[in-house]
Amino acid sequence: MTPMAPPVRRQRPAVMADVAKLAGVSVPTVSRVLNGSAVVRPDKRDRVLDAIAELNFRPSATARALSLRQTRNIALLAGNTSHYGYAETIRGVEEAARAAGYTVSITVAETTDDAEVDRAIDLVLGQTAAGIVLLKFDPAGVALRERIPADVPLVVAGGAPGSDAPQAVLDEYSAAVELIEHLLSLGHRTVHHVRIPPSRDEDGRTTGWRRALADAGAPVPPLWDADWSAATGRTIGRALAEDHEVTAVFAGNDEIAMGVVRGLTDAGRRVPEDVSVVGFDDHPLAELWSPSLTTVAQDFAALGRRAFGLLLALLSDEDVPAFSADRPLLVLRDSTAPPPPTAPESH
């Protein structure tokens, strides 16, 4: 039996410092060769060009434009632009950028496929952008982060806390804990969780759900995995309705929660009389849904504004905090109630 080959790890993209080290020259010399901004001795130029070829170095128009202070444009990278949280964050970035005299160019990588991610990165690095705001809301955002060269000014919006670039986040973990504690305080024995696609193994919403149940000594039920469509929530809602021990459901976002409510009612279960359902994000339709959804209000537009503020400080050579967090707010509405009384045993 032929042994399996070890997995191939993608190396980080080469940067100008790598080229300079291999060529035995300074970083400014590499920059002068790339920009043609000054005369470089032929032997040094040849060494730089040989090093560029050997390292497969992709000169970044973004890095060059920054060094020459030639642009008032920033690039925004994302895995999606149509979902509520994504669209609102992009709106916040664009509003703050426009107020500061910048324009925003948006590039999307819809999957984690290497060719798709590389295409998006090539498009961004080919622009004359001052820097990048990356929405790290999903696996595509994580894959994009791994390909952005280290010499490009970058700020990350969303995702798990902890990045080697300045990061603006929403404290989803603490908000999820508060949401589950609310349901348990109503008397529910446990809370079932329908999660949206995570950006990593487990996002803050799911980790907060798990921790709140564990801290309360409540059972931790198996996860239900949804995609981004409300129709998935409806299918899962119908399945949950078959288990009459289910009295509380935490959906990973409001659209999925709306689908779960519809699925439960399709199967004859009442919300909240039989099953309480909560969402996350405070989608504009959450208050208008029937019943109106208990949820967590996340200010995505403010997240986008904070992310651009970090990038602007970075471009202005100011001290930039590594981390900027905001706490979402619990919003209590009509979709939650105490669990129904235990039905009497039949004789």
N, C-alpha and C positions, 0 to 999 in steps of 0.2 A: 504493500500500500504506500503510495507516494505521500510523503508528509506535506501538509499544507504550508504554503508560503506565508511568512509573517505579514500582517497587514501593512500596507504602504501608508505612511503618514505624509500629508502635504506639509512642506516646509513653508515658513512665512516668506512673503515676497521679499526679494532683495531690496535694500534701500541704498541711498547714495553713500552712506558710511561703509557699507560692504564693498561697494565698487572702489572707493578710495583706498581701503585697506588692501585689496587684492592688487590694485595698480601701483601701490606705493606712493600715493599722492595725497594731498589734502582734500577735504570735502569741497571747499571753495573751488579748487581746480576742476573737480568733476562737474560742479555747477557751471563753471565757465565753458567747459567743453559742450555741455548740453544746451546752454543758452546762446553760445556764440557771442557772449558779451565782452570778451577780451581775448587777446592773442595768447595762445598756449603753445609751448614748444612742441614741435612735431613728435618727438619721442614720448613725451608725456601724453599727448593726445592719443597716440597709437595705443599706449598701455591702458588708458581709460576705455577706449573703444573695445579693446580685447577683453577687458574685465566685464564690460557691459554685456558682450556676447556670451562670455562664459557663464555669467550669473543669470542670464536671461532677464536682465533688469529692464523694467518698463518705466521709462521716465514719466513722471507724473506731472501733467499740465497743472494740476492743482497746486503741487509743491512749488513749481516754477513761478506760477502766478503770484503765490503768496510772497515769495522772496523778492519779487519785483514790485509788489503792491499795485498790481494792475487790474484788480477785479473788485466788483461789488456784488458778486453772485456767490451763493452758497448752494451746495448740493444736498439733497435729502434722499436717503436710501431707505426703502421699506419693503416689506413682504406683501403689502396690500394697501390700497388707498380707499376702499369702499366701506369696510367695516366701521362702525360708529367710533370706536376709540382711535383707530388710525386716522380717520378723516378729521376728527376734532383736534388731534395732536398736530396734524399737518396744518390745520387752520391757525393754531396758535403760533407755530413756527413762522408761517407766512406773514401773519399780522405783525409780529414783533420785528421780523426782518424788514418788512416794508416801512415800518416806522423809523428804522435805523438807516434807511436808504439802500437796502439790499434787495435783490431779487432771489427767488428760490427755484431751482430746477429739480424735478422729482424723477427718480429712477426706481423701478420696481423689479425685484426678483421674486417670482411667485412660488418657486420651489427651492429645495436645497440641492438640486441637481448641479454638479460641478460646472457644466457648460452654461447653465442659466445664471449662476452666481458670477462666474467669470465674465459673462457678457455684461452684466450690470456694473461690475467693478470697472471694466474697460471703458464703458460709457462715461462713468463718473470721472475717472482719471484722465480722460480725454478732454474734459471741460476745463475752462479757465475759472475754477471755483476757488474761493478763499478757504473753504473748509467744508466739512461734512457733518450733518446731523443724521444719525442712524437710529431708526425705530427698531429696537430689539424686542419686539413683542412675541416673536414666534421662531420656529426653527430656521426659517429663511433669514431672519435678522441675525441669528447667531452665526450662521454660515457666512453671511456678508461681513460680519465683524472680523472673522478669522482671515479675510483676504485683504483688508484695508492696510496699505503700507504704513509703517510706523512714522514716517516723516510727513504724513498728511494730518493737518489739524482736524481733530475729531471730537465730537461729543455724542454720548449715547443717551437715548431717551427710552425709559422703560427697561424691562428685564430684571433679572435678579441683581440685587446689590452686589457690587464687587466688579470692578473693571479697571483696566490700565489706562482708561481715558476718563475724563470728567463725565459724570453720569447724573441725570435727573430721573427720579423714580417716583412712583406712588406706593405707599406702604400698604400693599394689598394683604400682606400677612396679618397685620394687626386688625385691619378692617374685617377680614374673614373670621378671626377669632371672636370679635365683638358680635358679628352676625350670628354665629353658631351659639354663643352664650345666650343671646336673646331667645333663640328657639328653645334651648334647653330650659331657660327660665320659665317658659310657658308650660312646661311639663312634658315635653316630648322626650321619649326614652333615648332616641338617637336621631341623627340626621343623615339622610342619604345624599350623595354628592354626584352630580352630573357635571363633569369637567369639560372645558373647552380644550383644544389642542395646546399642550404646554410648550413653552420655548425650550425647556430642558426636561429632565426626568420628572420634576414636580415643581410647579410654580407656587408663588406665595399664597394664592387663594386656596389651593389644595393643601398646602402645608399648614396653613392656619386652621382649616377645617379639621385636619387630623389631630393637631395639637390640642384644640379646644375640646374635642371629644375625649382624648386621652387624659387631659387634666381633670375632666369631670368624671372620669371612670365610666364613661359611656361606651357602648360597643362601637367599633369602627367598621361600618359595612363595606363591602367591595365597591370599587369605583365603577361608575358608568361613564364611558367615553363617548363624547359627541363630536361631530365636526362643527363647522361654523354656522350651519343652517338650522333655522327654527324647526324645520321638518324633522330633523334628527331628534330634537327635544320632544316632539309630538310622539314619535315612535317609542322613545324611552318612557314617556309618560304613560302610554298604554301598557307597557310591560310592568312598570311600577304599580299600576292600578291592580294588578293581579295579586299582589301581596298586601293583604289588609293589615299587616303589621307596620307598613310604611305610613307614617303620619307627618313627616317633615322632609322636604327636599331642598337642597341648596344647588342651584344651577350656576354654572361658571360665568354666564352673562345673562342679561335681561332677555335677549332674543331667544336663547335656549329655554329660559324660564317660561316665556310665553308659550313656546311649543310644548313644554311639559304640562302646563295648565290645560292646554287644549287636549292633549293626549289623555290626561286624567278624566276630564269631563266627557270625552268620547266614550270612556269606559264606565261612566256612571258615578265617578267619584267627585265629590264637591270640594271646591277650594274656597275658603279655608276650613269649612266645617269638618271634612274628613281628612284632608291633607293640606298642610301649610307649605307654600312654595315661596322661595326667595331667589332673587337674582343678584346681579352685580353690575355696576357701571352707571345706573340711573339714566338709561336710554330715554329720549324725549317721549316715547310712547309708553313708558313704564307706568306713569301716573294715569294715563288714559285707558290702560288695559283693564279688563274686567275679570277678576277684581284687580284694583290697582296694586302694583307690586311693591312689597317691601324689598329694599335693595341697598346698595352702597353707592353713594354719589362720588364719582371720580372726576376731577376737573382736568380732562385731557387737554383742553386748550391752554390752561395754565401750565401744564407739563411741557407743552411745545414752546411756550414763551420762556419758561425757565431754561429749557435746553438751548434755545437761541442765545439767551443771555450769557450762559456759560461759554458758548462758542465765541461770542463777541468779545468777552473778557480775554479769552485765549488769544484771539487775533490781535488784541490791543496790548499784549504782553503784560497783562495784569495778573495778580495772584488769583488763581482759579481754584475754588474748593473741589475736592475730588468727588464729592457726593452732595446732592441736593434732594431732599425727600419731603413729601407732603402726605398728610394723613387723610384718606377719604372719610366721608361722613355716613353714618348709618341713617337711613331714611325709612321710618316705619309707616306702612300703609295697610291696606285691607287684606292682603293675601296670607296673613299669619294669624293664628288663633291657638288656644289650647287644644290638645288632642281630644278626639271624641271619647266619651266614656266607654269603657270596655263593654262589649256586647255580652249579654247574659248567655250562659251555655244553654244549648238546646237540649231538650229531654225527649 
